Amino acid sequence: MRQVINISLPKQTAHEVKSAVKRGNYLSVSEFFRDLLRDWQAGNLLNELNQSRKEIKAGKGKTLKSLKDLR
């Protein structure tokens, strides 16, 4: 189920978003923001992964031999 969220943008920003849609980069303004959110989520996941790698290198990580080790 989708939920409608309204946002307020400065005129210039709104114009840039609408221009990207008109150029065919996105199917709609909603698709522009969905794509932006997917990129944001991927960035967060990458940051978490990099943090985990640092912890493992520092000897603070735990090596799992099976999924049971998650408990």
TINURO-727393 format. One record per residue (C-alpha): z, x negated, y. Coordinates in steps of 0.001 Angstrom, whole numbers, plus 500000, padded with zeros to 6 digits. Layout:
! residues N
ZXY...
! end
This chain:
! residues 71
500000500000500000499101498683503421501254498894506501499958498887510054501489496305512379500594496278516057500694493051518042500234492258521697498057489289522666497165487706525980493697488800527182492073485442526485493490485248522957492362488798522165488906487924523482488745484845521224489712486893518173487138489580518942484495486910519560485180485351516158484644488777514584481431489381516568480056485982515497480474487120511915483252484705511020485414487678509971484663491244508956487350492672511242490272491757513484492556492602510563490683490145508324491100487461511008494872487871510885494995488148507078493134484832506881495502483304509419498506484480507378497041483100504133496621479702505813500206479875507111501530480741503642499550477897502069500950475503504684504501476598503879503875476117500166502443472652500798505480471710502901507820472831500110505815470854497562505908467720499714509664468125500199510118468418496438508040465276495903510255463379498359513361464552496531511930463442493193511019460012494594514565459704495958515942460431492494517302463839493472514864465870491396515340467246487922512689466882485241512279470043483221511377469725479560510951473475479099511229476695481055514730477150479634515827474244481860515311476495484898518476478421484023
! end
